Amino acid sequence: MNKVIKDSSKLFHNVAVLGANGFLGSHVVDALVARGHKVNAFDNFASGSVRFASSPLVQKISGDFFNPTDLTAALAGSDTVIHLVSATTPVSAEADPTLDIQQNLLGSVALFRQCAATSTINRVVFASSGGTVYGSSEVALLSETAPVHPVSPYGICKLATEHYLAFFAVTAGLSSVSLRISNPYGDRQPLQRRQGVIPVFIENLLQGFPVLVYGDGSMVRDFIHISDVAAAFVAVVEAAQPQHGVYNVGSGMGESVLDVLAAVAAAVGTEPVVKYQPTPLSFVPSAVLDTARFRSEFAWAPQVNLTNGIADTVAYVRRALAG
């Protein structure tokens, strides 16, 4: 039997955050708790430490995303599910596309089936990618209605996951929202994953290492502070009934890689040694998001500018490197 999509507006929600101990997940947990929502914080906690703050509103649930029994425990009592689990990065997905399919795509479809069969769950919110699903485009600002032609395995898998959510909306009445996030950065970003140019640049400069730049450094990206992304997820959780299934979440402004490197170098207080590398064929020259749809519907806007965000991230990386 198909679900009846309900008006999920209420003061407080019970939210299952899957991937709760990750970079984005830990910030989402803290932001939800700050608004009074109860959270099932599900992760494998492989790092051995808990990144989100302790709270009576948070139930820490350790488990395997690919184990249906563990997933049942994570979803228990929840009316909203935030899906942030990802076993790959853009680089690792390109190195092994089959891993991206086997873990991220198949795992997501299994999750959506379970959510559709769970009577209490009213909405699934998925972390998609605004930097990869659109592919190469001549459009200066990419809106949600722009053509999607991902050329990287990471973007292909994210877009396929969005489409499966649409499938479950049609066939099972599972309400869902995909947030196409640009390039998030900020504290708690794991340095060892080497994902995200801002923390990688900061770490290299603080340790006196050269920085790698693809191409001539003119590649343009849209950078957004992690706290602003977390606020966007909270806004979707609290919305009565979102008007669309897909939204861009970004700063709406483009910065070249060399401009970002210059800002990071100024914040660190050192002159970078740059090593230029050929640009991977799957990288697009520019990806800047038009966020008008999300801003107008949710009364949301980024609060942290790039200069302040980089300064905060430098302080975090210094602490992390100091142990």
Backbone bond lengths (Angstrom), bond angles and torsions (degrees), N, CA, C in turn:
res aa  C-N    CA-C-N  psi(-1)  N-CA   C-N-CA  omega(-1)  CA-C   N-CA-C  phi
1 M - - - 1.472 - - 1.523 110.10 -
2 N 1.324 116.57 133.05 1.456 120.07 178.24 1.519 110.98 -70.15
3 K 1.327 114.04 146.22 1.451 118.71 176.17 1.518 110.43 -73.34
4 V 1.299 115.51 152.24 1.450 121.19 168.74 1.519 106.88 -92.48
5 I 1.330 117.11 121.24 1.459 120.37 -179.73 1.522 108.35 -70.70
6 K 1.324 114.17 121.34 1.458 119.72 -173.80 1.518 111.48 -99.17
7 D 1.310 115.15 158.35 1.452 120.79 168.07 1.525 106.39 -74.12
8 S 1.324 116.27 112.53 1.465 119.47 -173.35 1.522 112.11 -96.75
9 S 1.335 117.59 20.28 1.453 119.38 178.88 1.520 109.83 -74.25
10 K 1.298 115.05 121.90 1.454 121.85 172.47 1.507 107.60 -159.12
11 L 1.306 116.37 168.64 1.454 119.09 -172.68 1.517 111.78 -66.65
12 F 1.340 116.95 -47.43 1.460 120.55 -177.46 1.519 109.92 -128.48
13 H 1.321 115.55 147.06 1.458 121.91 -178.97 1.530 110.42 -118.91
14 N 1.327 114.04 157.93 1.458 121.61 169.29 1.532 106.42 -103.75
15 V 1.309 116.72 113.02 1.461 121.49 -169.61 1.525 110.36 -118.11
16 A 1.327 115.64 126.78 1.462 120.39 171.27 1.525 107.54 -92.64
17 V 1.326 116.19 117.16 1.462 121.35 177.22 1.523 107.57 -103.92
18 L 1.320 116.23 111.37 1.457 122.03 -178.21 1.528 108.66 -95.63
19 G 1.321 115.47 122.66 1.463 120.50 -169.26 1.518 109.81 88.97
20 A 1.336 114.65 36.07 1.469 120.98 -170.67 1.515 114.23 -70.03
21 N 1.330 117.99 -20.68 1.461 119.62 -176.11 1.518 112.74 -98.27
22 G 1.319 116.74 7.48 1.458 120.24 178.91 1.514 112.20 -83.17
23 F 1.316 114.27 -176.29 1.469 121.90 179.89 1.526 110.91 -55.85
24 L 1.322 116.19 -57.93 1.463 120.08 179.45 1.516 111.44 -73.19
25 G 1.324 116.97 -43.61 1.454 120.90 -174.84 1.509 114.22 -58.33
26 S 1.328 116.99 -42.95 1.465 119.45 -178.05 1.517 111.50 -65.43
27 H 1.331 116.89 -35.83 1.468 119.96 176.80 1.524 111.15 -70.28
28 V 1.329 116.83 -37.52 1.462 120.09 177.92 1.525 110.47 -64.38
29 V 1.328 117.32 -43.07 1.468 121.03 177.37 1.521 110.17 -57.41
30 D 1.325 116.86 -49.84 1.467 119.98 -178.67 1.523 112.07 -62.40
31 A 1.329 116.85 -39.04 1.463 120.44 -179.55 1.522 111.58 -68.22
32 L 1.336 117.31 -38.40 1.466 120.97 177.40 1.525 111.01 -65.21
33 V 1.321 115.89 -45.00 1.466 120.31 -179.56 1.531 110.58 -62.62
34 A 1.327 116.07 -38.84 1.466 120.05 179.54 1.527 111.58 -61.15
35 R 1.340 116.40 -23.30 1.455 121.11 178.81 1.530 112.12 -96.87
36 G 1.328 117.33 1.49 1.456 121.06 175.36 1.511 116.06 92.62
37 H 1.325 117.88 9.91 1.460 120.77 -179.96 1.530 110.90 -84.63
38 K 1.339 115.78 148.82 1.455 121.19 174.21 1.529 109.11 -86.25
39 V 1.327 115.95 143.07 1.459 120.08 -173.81 1.523 111.23 -131.55
40 N 1.333 115.87 129.18 1.461 121.74 163.35 1.523 106.46 -91.37
41 A 1.331 116.76 105.28 1.460 121.66 -175.45 1.520 109.35 -92.97
42 F 1.336 115.66 99.57 1.465 121.78 -173.01 1.521 110.90 -103.60
43 D 1.331 115.16 130.32 1.460 121.27 178.39 1.519 107.52 -165.73
44 N 1.345 116.94 167.86 1.468 118.41 172.73 1.525 111.88 -86.39
45 F 1.340 116.42 -10.44 1.468 123.00 177.41 1.534 111.00 50.29
46 A 1.334 114.47 42.40 1.461 120.48 -177.33 1.526 112.25 -64.84
47 S 1.325 117.19 -26.57 1.461 119.63 -178.53 1.521 112.51 -70.61
48 G 1.331 116.88 -18.10 1.460 120.38 179.73 1.515 114.13 87.09
49 S 1.316 117.98 -11.19 1.454 121.42 178.53 1.517 109.42 -121.32
50 V 1.331 116.07 157.10 1.462 121.68 179.02 1.519 107.96 -104.56
51 R 1.327 116.30 123.87 1.465 120.89 -174.44 1.521 112.77 -87.52
52 F 1.331 117.99 -28.33 1.464 119.13 -179.08 1.528 109.69 -86.83
53 A 1.331 115.98 161.48 1.456 121.28 -176.96 1.522 111.10 -75.17
54 S 1.312 115.48 146.56 1.463 120.74 176.07 1.523 109.57 -71.30
55 S 1.330 116.22 139.47 1.459 121.08 179.95 1.516 109.40 -158.34
56 P 1.336 117.87 146.82 1.471 120.18 174.19 1.526 112.33 -61.39
57 L 1.328 117.73 -18.92 1.456 121.65 -179.88 1.530 112.57 -82.49
58 V 1.334 117.11 -8.57 1.462 120.87 -175.80 1.519 110.47 -109.56
59 Q 1.317 115.37 127.16 1.460 121.06 170.87 1.529 107.81 -107.09
60 K 1.309 115.75 114.56 1.459 120.98 178.70 1.525 109.17 -79.19
61 I 1.338 116.44 124.46 1.461 121.45 -178.79 1.528 108.02 -125.58
62 S 1.304 116.15 114.10 1.452 121.45 179.70 1.522 109.80 -94.02
63 G 1.320 116.52 133.19 1.458 118.84 -179.32 1.512 112.48 -176.38
64 D 1.312 114.48 -178.35 1.460 123.71 -178.57 1.523 108.77 -104.18
65 F 1.317 117.02 122.12 1.457 122.38 -178.64 1.527 111.82 -57.25
66 F 1.321 117.21 -28.42 1.452 121.36 -175.95 1.526 113.18 -92.50
67 N 1.329 116.26 4.48 1.457 121.34 177.24 1.529 108.61 -101.42
68 P 1.336 118.82 113.72 1.474 120.87 -176.69 1.529 113.44 -57.68
69 T 1.332 116.98 -34.68 1.467 119.65 179.64 1.517 110.94 -66.45
70 D 1.346 116.51 -43.22 1.466 120.72 177.21 1.517 110.60 -63.31
71 L 1.319 115.74 -39.44 1.455 119.72 -179.13 1.528 111.11 -67.19
72 T 1.319 116.63 -36.52 1.465 120.57 176.57 1.522 110.70 -59.95
73 A 1.335 116.22 -41.81 1.473 120.38 178.03 1.520 111.13 -64.09
74 A 1.324 116.67 -37.53 1.465 120.45 -179.47 1.521 111.97 -68.01
75 L 1.334 116.32 -35.74 1.467 120.47 -175.69 1.526 113.14 -85.16
76 A 1.316 117.54 -13.46 1.467 121.91 -172.98 1.525 112.21 -54.54
77 G 1.326 115.61 125.08 1.463 121.66 175.68 1.511 115.38 78.25
78 S 1.330 117.93 1.53 1.462 120.96 -175.42 1.521 111.65 -88.09
79 D 1.329 116.05 145.28 1.463 120.16 172.42 1.529 111.05 -104.61
80 T 1.343 116.64 -15.67 1.461 121.89 -179.33 1.520 108.92 -135.94
81 V 1.332 115.86 140.59 1.463 121.58 178.11 1.522 108.75 -121.85
82 I 1.328 116.09 129.06 1.465 121.61 174.51 1.518 107.43 -110.01
83 H 1.331 115.62 115.92 1.469 122.00 -174.35 1.529 109.78 -99.90
84 L 1.341 115.29 106.26 1.459 121.60 -178.29 1.522 112.22 -120.60
85 V 1.325 117.04 5.68 1.465 120.30 -175.90 1.528 109.44 -71.23
86 S 1.333 115.59 130.28 1.461 120.83 174.70 1.515 108.72 -148.11
87 A 1.326 115.30 127.36 1.459 120.59 -178.49 1.516 112.03 -91.90
88 T 1.330 117.89 -2.26 1.461 120.89 -175.31 1.524 110.94 -133.76
89 T 1.329 114.50 167.42 1.457 123.97 168.20 1.529 106.53 -116.71
90 P 1.334 118.69 170.34 1.465 118.38 176.27 1.525 113.52 -55.36
91 V 1.325 116.58 -37.04 1.468 120.22 -178.98 1.522 111.14 -71.99
92 S 1.341 117.15 -45.82 1.465 119.14 -178.50 1.524 111.84 -69.82
93 A 1.331 117.31 -31.73 1.469 120.17 177.08 1.520 110.77 -65.96
94 E 1.326 116.44 -36.64 1.460 119.22 178.08 1.526 110.52 -69.06
95 A 1.328 116.39 -35.74 1.459 119.48 179.54 1.523 111.82 -69.35
96 D 1.345 117.40 -31.30 1.464 120.73 -179.09 1.527 109.63 -146.49
97 P 1.329 117.90 82.05 1.471 120.37 -178.94 1.519 113.21 -59.73
98 T 1.333 117.60 -29.75 1.461 118.97 -178.38 1.525 111.63 -65.38
99 L 1.336 116.77 -33.20 1.468 119.76 177.33 1.521 110.37 -64.76
100 D 1.324 115.80 -39.86 1.461 120.67 178.25 1.528 110.58 -60.28
101 I 1.317 116.45 -42.91 1.463 121.21 -179.91 1.523 111.03 -68.80
102 Q 1.329 116.19 -49.29 1.467 121.24 -174.28 1.523 112.14 -63.87
103 Q 1.320 116.67 -39.91 1.463 119.16 -175.12 1.524 112.02 -96.37
104 N 1.304 117.33 -56.36 1.465 118.52 -174.66 1.527 112.87 -71.93
105 L 1.320 117.36 -50.50 1.469 119.03 -175.15 1.527 111.51 -72.90
106 L 1.321 117.25 -52.29 1.469 119.55 -178.78 1.529 110.94 -64.43
107 G 1.327 116.68 -38.87 1.460 119.71 177.77 1.516 112.09 -63.36
108 S 1.336 116.36 -38.92 1.464 120.49 179.95 1.524 111.19 -67.38
109 V 1.326 116.87 -42.81 1.464 119.98 179.65 1.527 110.57 -62.21
110 A 1.333 116.68 -41.74 1.472 120.04 177.18 1.525 110.85 -61.40
111 L 1.328 116.56 -40.36 1.470 120.68 177.17 1.520 110.74 -61.83
112 F 1.321 117.72 -46.40 1.464 120.66 -176.44 1.531 110.87 -64.31
113 R 1.323 116.70 -37.44 1.463 119.45 176.17 1.524 110.64 -61.59
114 Q 1.322 115.77 -41.41 1.456 119.37 -179.23 1.530 110.88 -68.65
115 C 1.328 116.37 -39.50 1.467 119.97 177.71 1.530 110.55 -63.42
116 A 1.332 116.60 -41.56 1.459 120.65 -179.55 1.516 111.68 -63.59
117 A 1.338 116.53 -28.95 1.464 120.90 -178.95 1.524 112.59 -89.56
118 T 1.335 117.02 -2.88 1.462 121.54 -178.55 1.520 109.11 -99.39
119 S 1.307 117.07 116.85 1.465 120.98 -169.22 1.524 114.00 -66.39
120 T 1.335 118.24 -25.78 1.466 119.57 -175.03 1.520 113.42 -82.47
121 I 1.334 118.08 -18.77 1.463 120.84 -172.26 1.524 110.68 -81.78
122 N 1.330 115.54 121.58 1.455 122.12 -178.06 1.527 113.28 -101.44
123 R 1.348 117.30 -22.91 1.468 118.50 -173.74 1.518 110.22 -154.12
124 V 1.342 114.62 142.13 1.458 122.26 171.10 1.518 107.81 -116.82
125 V 1.325 115.96 132.04 1.466 121.28 177.77 1.527 107.35 -116.50
126 F 1.317 116.58 123.76 1.459 122.33 -172.89 1.526 110.89 -114.73
127 A 1.333 115.92 137.37 1.460 121.33 176.44 1.520 109.52 -87.47
128 S 1.334 116.14 99.74 1.453 121.57 176.65 1.533 109.31 -94.95
129 S 1.310 116.46 -167.94 1.470 120.47 -173.74 1.522 111.28 -128.17
130 G 1.322 115.71 113.55 1.457 120.18 175.44 1.516 112.73 -77.75
131 G 1.320 116.30 -17.25 1.460 119.72 -178.52 1.511 114.02 -84.78
132 T 1.352 117.75 -14.06 1.466 119.02 -174.34 1.529 115.21 -126.43
133 V 1.328 119.20 -24.51 1.467 118.56 -172.83 1.536 112.53 -72.26
134 Y 1.332 117.84 -23.51 1.458 119.66 -176.78 1.528 112.43 -82.95
135 G 1.333 117.11 -25.49 1.451 120.09 -177.81 1.514 110.97 70.52
136 S 1.332 116.10 -159.74 1.466 120.75 -179.88 1.522 110.29 -73.74
137 S 1.322 115.28 136.48 1.464 119.74 -179.19 1.517 109.45 -151.83
138 E 1.313 115.75 148.34 1.459 121.66 176.04 1.533 111.30 -88.02
139 V 1.330 116.31 -4.67 1.463 120.90 -177.94 1.528 109.71 -76.02
140 A 1.335 116.48 132.12 1.463 120.25 -177.62 1.519 111.54 -67.62
141 L 1.337 116.25 -44.02 1.458 121.46 178.13 1.525 108.65 -119.67
142 L 1.321 115.88 124.92 1.455 121.44 -175.85 1.525 110.12 -91.55
143 S 1.324 116.59 113.19 1.461 120.42 175.91 1.525 109.01 -92.11
144 E 1.323 115.56 170.53 1.457 120.62 -179.74 1.521 112.90 -64.24
145 T 1.333 117.10 -18.61 1.464 120.57 179.74 1.529 112.22 -92.56
146 A 1.325 118.06 -0.29 1.463 121.17 177.80 1.529 109.45 -67.59
147 P 1.320 117.85 151.17 1.471 120.08 177.46 1.524 110.93 -58.98
148 V 1.321 115.37 143.28 1.468 120.22 177.53 1.526 108.50 -109.80
149 H 1.321 115.38 115.77 1.462 121.82 179.75 1.527 109.05 -136.65
150 P 1.336 117.51 66.61 1.461 118.57 -178.25 1.525 111.54 -62.21
151 V 1.322 115.75 138.58 1.463 120.56 179.33 1.520 111.78 -112.70
152 S 1.326 117.41 -1.76 1.463 120.92 177.65 1.528 109.14 -108.65
153 P 1.336 118.02 147.76 1.464 120.28 177.10 1.523 112.50 -56.28
154 Y 1.314 117.25 -36.66 1.461 121.70 -179.81 1.532 110.18 -60.88
155 G 1.333 116.40 -47.89 1.456 120.49 179.82 1.512 112.55 -68.56
156 I 1.333 116.44 -37.68 1.467 120.74 178.22 1.521 110.19 -60.53
157 C 1.323 116.66 -44.11 1.464 121.05 -178.94 1.533 111.27 -67.86
158 K 1.324 117.07 -40.15 1.467 120.21 178.13 1.526 110.74 -62.09
159 L 1.320 116.33 -43.94 1.462 119.65 -179.19 1.531 110.97 -67.35
160 A 1.327 116.58 -40.03 1.467 119.55 177.42 1.528 110.51 -61.49
161 T 1.322 116.97 -38.14 1.462 120.76 178.44 1.527 110.60 -64.18
162 E 1.329 116.63 -41.85 1.472 120.10 174.86 1.531 110.56 -57.08
163 H 1.315 116.20 -42.87 1.469 119.95 -177.87 1.524 111.55 -66.97
164 Y 1.331 117.08 -35.86 1.462 118.68 176.64 1.527 110.95 -67.88
165 L 1.314 117.66 -34.60 1.461 119.44 174.44 1.530 110.33 -61.70
166 A 1.332 116.23 -41.46 1.468 119.66 177.26 1.524 110.76 -63.02
167 F 1.321 116.68 -36.97 1.465 121.02 177.34 1.529 110.81 -60.67
168 F 1.330 116.72 -46.08 1.470 119.58 -179.14 1.526 111.86 -71.35
169 A 1.320 117.11 -26.18 1.469 119.24 174.43 1.518 110.42 -65.25
170 V 1.338 116.04 -41.50 1.464 120.95 -178.63 1.519 111.88 -73.60
171 T 1.330 116.99 -43.72 1.463 120.54 -171.52 1.523 113.82 -90.03
172 A 1.336 117.14 -23.51 1.466 119.17 -175.70 1.523 113.01 -129.15
173 G 1.337 117.50 0.62 1.458 120.06 179.53 1.509 113.44 68.79
174 L 1.342 117.07 24.99 1.461 120.75 -178.95 1.528 108.86 -83.56
175 S 1.314 116.52 106.97 1.457 121.20 179.33 1.530 109.66 -67.18
176 S 1.333 116.55 137.33 1.462 118.69 -177.48 1.516 110.97 -151.20
177 V 1.330 114.35 157.20 1.459 122.86 175.75 1.520 107.89 -137.11
178 S 1.325 116.49 131.03 1.458 122.11 173.23 1.525 108.46 -107.00
179 L 1.325 115.89 125.20 1.462 120.91 177.40 1.523 108.40 -101.39
180 R 1.321 115.62 114.19 1.464 120.84 178.02 1.526 108.39 -86.02
181 I 1.315 114.71 98.59 1.463 121.89 -172.97 1.524 109.65 -88.62
182 S 1.332 116.37 140.42 1.460 119.78 -179.63 1.526 110.50 -75.02
183 N 1.315 119.14 -112.45 1.467 122.76 -179.14 1.523 109.13 -121.27
184 P 1.333 117.50 92.54 1.463 119.34 -178.98 1.523 111.55 -74.96
185 Y 1.310 115.62 148.68 1.465 120.99 177.07 1.522 108.14 -148.61
186 G 1.321 116.37 164.95 1.458 120.20 177.55 1.512 112.12 142.01
187 D 1.325 115.66 -169.33 1.459 120.07 -177.00 1.524 111.13 -70.15
188 R 1.311 114.75 154.54 1.463 126.70 -177.92 1.528 113.19 79.53
189 Q 1.329 118.16 -0.51 1.461 119.27 177.22 1.530 108.11 -68.96
190 P 1.334 117.50 120.28 1.469 119.41 -176.10 1.523 111.50 -62.43
191 L 1.322 116.24 123.26 1.451 119.33 -177.05 1.520 111.73 -71.90
192 Q 1.333 116.38 -32.39 1.460 119.40 -174.99 1.525 113.06 -68.56
193 R 1.330 118.73 -18.09 1.466 120.68 -179.80 1.521 111.95 -78.53
194 R 1.324 117.12 -16.50 1.462 122.06 178.95 1.526 111.42 55.71
195 Q 1.323 115.50 41.02 1.463 121.13 179.63 1.511 109.22 -116.17
196 G 1.323 116.45 128.96 1.456 120.76 -179.48 1.515 110.60 98.31
197 V 1.343 116.85 115.53 1.465 118.86 -173.41 1.526 112.42 -65.26
198 I 1.325 118.58 -31.93 1.463 119.30 -175.70 1.526 111.44 -64.50
199 P 1.331 120.79 -55.30 1.471 118.38 178.65 1.525 112.83 -65.47
200 V 1.330 118.14 -32.51 1.468 120.14 178.12 1.525 110.20 -66.17
201 F 1.323 117.44 -45.15 1.460 120.55 176.82 1.530 110.46 -59.76
202 I 1.322 116.36 -45.74 1.466 120.20 -178.15 1.528 110.77 -61.46
203 E 1.323 116.21 -47.74 1.460 120.05 -178.36 1.532 110.82 -60.69
204 N 1.313 117.07 -45.38 1.462 119.95 -179.27 1.526 112.11 -63.44
205 L 1.322 116.56 -43.64 1.461 119.54 -179.08 1.524 111.65 -66.57
206 L 1.321 117.08 -40.32 1.462 119.77 178.97 1.525 111.86 -65.91
207 Q 1.315 117.12 -28.52 1.462 120.73 -179.05 1.527 112.76 -96.20
208 G 1.335 116.06 0.82 1.450 119.38 177.88 1.508 115.09 77.91
209 F 1.332 116.89 21.41 1.465 121.26 -179.76 1.529 110.35 -95.44
210 P 1.339 117.50 155.82 1.469 119.79 172.39 1.533 109.94 -65.96
211 V 1.315 116.00 158.91 1.462 120.64 175.31 1.528 108.32 -110.04
212 L 1.322 115.39 142.53 1.455 121.69 179.46 1.528 109.37 -95.11
213 V 1.299 116.46 131.57 1.463 122.48 178.26 1.523 107.73 -126.08
214 Y 1.336 116.18 128.58 1.459 120.64 178.91 1.519 110.25 -81.80
215 G 1.332 115.22 137.29 1.451 120.04 179.51 1.518 111.18 66.06
216 D 1.341 115.47 -140.40 1.467 119.48 179.59 1.519 112.43 -98.89
217 G 1.334 116.85 7.31 1.466 119.93 178.67 1.505 114.31 85.85
218 S 1.339 117.35 4.98 1.468 119.98 -178.55 1.523 112.75 -86.91
219 M 1.328 117.77 -3.91 1.455 121.30 177.97 1.530 110.13 -55.77
220 V 1.327 117.31 132.28 1.465 122.13 -174.37 1.526 109.91 -109.86
221 R 1.314 114.66 134.27 1.454 120.86 178.16 1.528 110.19 -135.93
222 D 1.315 114.56 162.52 1.470 124.56 -179.77 1.528 106.87 -105.87
223 F 1.328 117.00 113.58 1.466 121.60 -176.42 1.526 110.28 -105.68
224 I 1.334 115.81 136.33 1.461 120.58 -179.63 1.516 109.72 -137.21
225 H 1.331 115.86 137.56 1.456 120.55 -178.24 1.522 110.71 -69.73
226 I 1.308 115.94 144.46 1.467 121.61 -173.76 1.527 112.21 -61.01
227 S 1.312 118.19 -31.83 1.468 119.66 179.78 1.523 111.30 -66.06
228 D 1.326 116.61 -33.44 1.464 119.90 177.65 1.526 111.24 -71.51
229 V 1.335 116.85 -34.28 1.466 120.02 176.01 1.524 110.28 -66.38
230 A 1.320 116.81 -44.49 1.463 120.78 179.06 1.527 110.91 -59.50
231 A 1.329 116.41 -39.87 1.471 120.40 178.45 1.521 110.98 -63.69
232 A 1.327 117.23 -33.18 1.463 120.54 177.81 1.525 111.23 -66.20
233 F 1.322 117.49 -40.84 1.463 120.44 177.61 1.527 110.71 -63.58
234 V 1.317 117.16 -41.83 1.460 120.02 178.66 1.527 110.36 -62.05
235 A 1.327 116.70 -41.01 1.465 120.31 179.83 1.526 111.29 -60.17
236 V 1.334 117.35 -38.79 1.467 120.58 179.07 1.523 110.71 -70.22
237 V 1.324 117.76 -39.32 1.470 121.21 177.94 1.520 110.22 -60.14
238 E 1.308 117.41 -40.11 1.459 121.74 -173.88 1.532 113.63 -85.51
239 A 1.328 117.62 -9.44 1.465 120.34 -178.55 1.522 111.01 -70.87
240 A 1.332 116.11 141.84 1.462 120.05 178.97 1.518 110.62 -63.78
241 Q 1.307 118.09 -54.58 1.457 122.09 177.86 1.526 108.39 -155.28
242 P 1.325 118.14 100.04 1.468 120.18 178.87 1.525 111.66 -54.27
243 Q 1.320 115.43 144.35 1.459 120.87 -175.60 1.524 113.16 -80.60
244 H 1.328 116.75 -17.64 1.457 120.94 -176.20 1.525 110.03 -134.06
245 G 1.319 115.37 164.12 1.463 120.19 178.14 1.506 113.57 -95.23
246 V 1.342 116.77 -13.10 1.459 121.56 -176.88 1.517 109.32 -137.02
247 Y 1.341 115.13 136.13 1.467 120.93 177.07 1.527 109.60 -139.98
248 N 1.329 115.46 143.19 1.458 121.19 169.63 1.519 109.74 -82.83
249 V 1.323 116.08 140.21 1.467 121.58 174.71 1.525 107.41 -131.44
250 G 1.314 115.70 108.53 1.459 121.02 179.76 1.513 109.62 -161.94
251 S 1.320 115.66 -174.09 1.464 119.96 178.89 1.517 111.39 -82.25
252 G 1.357 116.48 -23.72 1.448 120.55 -176.30 1.520 113.09 80.69
253 M 1.344 116.33 7.26 1.459 120.99 -179.91 1.520 109.44 -126.49
254 G 1.328 115.95 141.47 1.456 120.84 -179.41 1.513 112.17 -100.65
255 E 1.308 115.25 140.92 1.467 122.28 176.70 1.523 107.93 -131.75
256 S 1.331 117.15 133.94 1.454 119.33 176.20 1.522 109.79 -73.84
257 V 1.318 115.35 157.49 1.469 120.21 179.45 1.524 110.48 -60.60
258 L 1.334 117.53 -40.10 1.465 119.44 179.77 1.517 111.56 -67.46
259 D 1.328 118.28 -36.06 1.471 120.51 176.53 1.521 110.75 -65.25
260 V 1.334 116.61 -40.03 1.462 120.02 177.50 1.524 110.24 -65.35
261 L 1.322 116.68 -41.83 1.465 120.16 178.56 1.527 110.57 -61.02
262 A 1.327 117.04 -41.19 1.465 120.23 178.24 1.530 111.20 -62.76
263 A 1.327 117.04 -40.29 1.464 120.66 178.58 1.519 111.35 -66.85
264 V 1.324 116.72 -39.98 1.469 120.40 178.27 1.521 109.86 -66.06
265 A 1.329 117.65 -44.14 1.463 121.27 -179.85 1.525 111.21 -61.01
266 A 1.336 116.54 -39.25 1.465 120.07 177.88 1.513 111.18 -65.11
267 A 1.335 116.86 -39.94 1.466 120.37 -179.67 1.524 111.56 -70.04
268 V 1.322 116.94 -36.41 1.470 120.55 178.72 1.522 110.87 -76.73
269 G 1.332 116.38 -33.24 1.452 120.71 -178.94 1.509 113.16 87.07
270 T 1.330 116.11 39.90 1.462 119.66 179.98 1.514 109.61 -147.07
271 E 1.320 115.90 161.61 1.461 121.84 178.60 1.526 108.82 -97.23
272 P 1.323 118.44 123.14 1.459 119.46 -175.85 1.521 113.42 -76.64
273 V 1.323 115.24 148.16 1.461 122.39 168.02 1.525 105.84 -101.81
274 V 1.320 116.53 117.46 1.467 121.71 -171.88 1.525 110.34 -103.78
275 K 1.316 115.84 133.02 1.455 122.72 171.20 1.529 107.71 -115.90
276 Y 1.297 116.08 120.53 1.454 121.05 -177.11 1.526 110.42 -90.12
277 Q 1.335 115.03 137.17 1.454 121.95 -179.07 1.529 109.08 -123.96
278 P 1.343 117.47 153.55 1.470 119.24 175.93 1.528 110.90 -60.46
279 T 1.314 116.19 143.45 1.461 120.40 179.76 1.526 109.96 -75.54
280 P 1.334 118.05 127.90 1.468 119.64 175.31 1.519 111.15 -55.87
281 L 1.310 116.62 143.91 1.464 121.11 -175.45 1.525 112.70 -62.17
282 S 1.334 117.02 -25.73 1.465 119.87 -176.96 1.530 112.94 -87.22
283 F 1.337 118.04 -2.34 1.461 120.75 179.70 1.524 109.32 -82.75
284 V 1.323 116.39 139.24 1.461 120.80 178.86 1.519 109.10 -98.36
285 P 1.342 117.87 149.70 1.472 119.93 -175.64 1.520 114.45 -69.62
286 S 1.332 117.07 -28.11 1.465 118.90 -177.07 1.520 110.13 -151.49
287 A 1.326 115.98 139.67 1.464 121.43 175.31 1.521 108.33 -149.53
288 V 1.328 115.71 98.59 1.464 122.62 179.10 1.528 107.38 -125.18
289 L 1.311 116.96 130.76 1.461 121.53 -170.41 1.526 112.94 -96.80
290 D 1.316 114.83 137.51 1.461 121.87 169.06 1.526 106.69 -85.76
291 T 1.317 117.43 114.83 1.466 121.97 -175.06 1.524 112.54 -106.25
292 A 1.332 116.91 17.94 1.474 119.97 -176.07 1.519 111.83 -59.86
293 R 1.325 118.09 -39.05 1.470 120.74 -178.64 1.523 110.70 -59.82
294 F 1.327 117.02 -48.21 1.464 119.77 -177.57 1.527 111.02 -70.29
295 R 1.323 116.94 -42.61 1.466 120.74 -179.14 1.526 111.35 -58.60
296 S 1.324 116.32 -45.67 1.464 119.33 -174.83 1.518 112.04 -71.72
297 E 1.329 117.41 -38.13 1.457 119.26 -176.49 1.523 112.99 -77.59
298 F 1.319 117.22 -36.05 1.468 120.10 -172.41 1.525 113.57 -109.29
299 A 1.335 117.05 4.47 1.468 120.92 -179.43 1.526 110.55 51.74
300 W 1.308 115.20 43.50 1.472 123.22 -177.46 1.522 109.37 -111.78
301 A 1.303 116.07 145.70 1.464 120.98 172.95 1.523 107.81 -154.18
302 P 1.338 118.50 145.48 1.465 120.36 177.31 1.524 111.26 -59.23
303 Q 1.317 115.63 139.17 1.461 121.49 -177.94 1.526 113.25 -106.24
304 V 1.331 117.28 -15.64 1.464 120.93 -175.14 1.525 109.16 -113.11
305 N 1.334 116.79 117.98 1.463 118.78 178.43 1.528 110.00 -80.30
306 L 1.318 115.88 168.37 1.464 120.60 -172.12 1.529 112.08 -64.27
307 T 1.307 117.21 -39.31 1.471 119.77 -178.82 1.522 111.17 -62.24
308 N 1.331 116.92 -48.95 1.468 120.36 179.64 1.519 111.36 -68.37
309 G 1.336 116.24 -37.81 1.455 119.51 179.38 1.513 112.45 -63.71
310 I 1.329 116.50 -42.12 1.471 119.86 177.69 1.518 110.47 -64.70
311 A 1.327 118.05 -41.22 1.466 120.75 178.65 1.525 110.89 -60.16
312 D 1.338 117.19 -43.70 1.461 120.92 177.68 1.523 111.20 -63.54
313 T 1.334 116.85 -39.03 1.454 120.53 -178.66 1.520 111.59 -70.32
314 V 1.315 116.68 -36.43 1.478 120.07 174.94 1.525 110.48 -60.14
315 A 1.331 116.30 -44.06 1.469 120.08 178.75 1.523 111.03 -61.46
316 Y 1.343 116.75 -40.53 1.467 120.53 178.56 1.522 111.31 -64.48
317 V 1.336 117.88 -46.91 1.464 120.28 -178.01 1.530 110.57 -64.93
318 R 1.320 116.97 -37.15 1.472 118.86 175.94 1.539 110.57 -58.05
319 R 1.320 115.96 -46.14 1.474 119.78 179.84 1.529 110.82 -63.60
320 A 1.338 115.81 -42.49 1.465 120.20 -178.40 1.520 111.26 -63.64
321 L 1.315 117.73 -41.83 1.455 121.48 -179.45 1.532 111.61 -70.37
322 A 1.333 115.41 -28.84 1.469 119.45 179.29 1.523 111.65 -76.48
323 G 1.324 116.40 -11.95 1.456 120.36 178.21 1.503 113.18 85.55
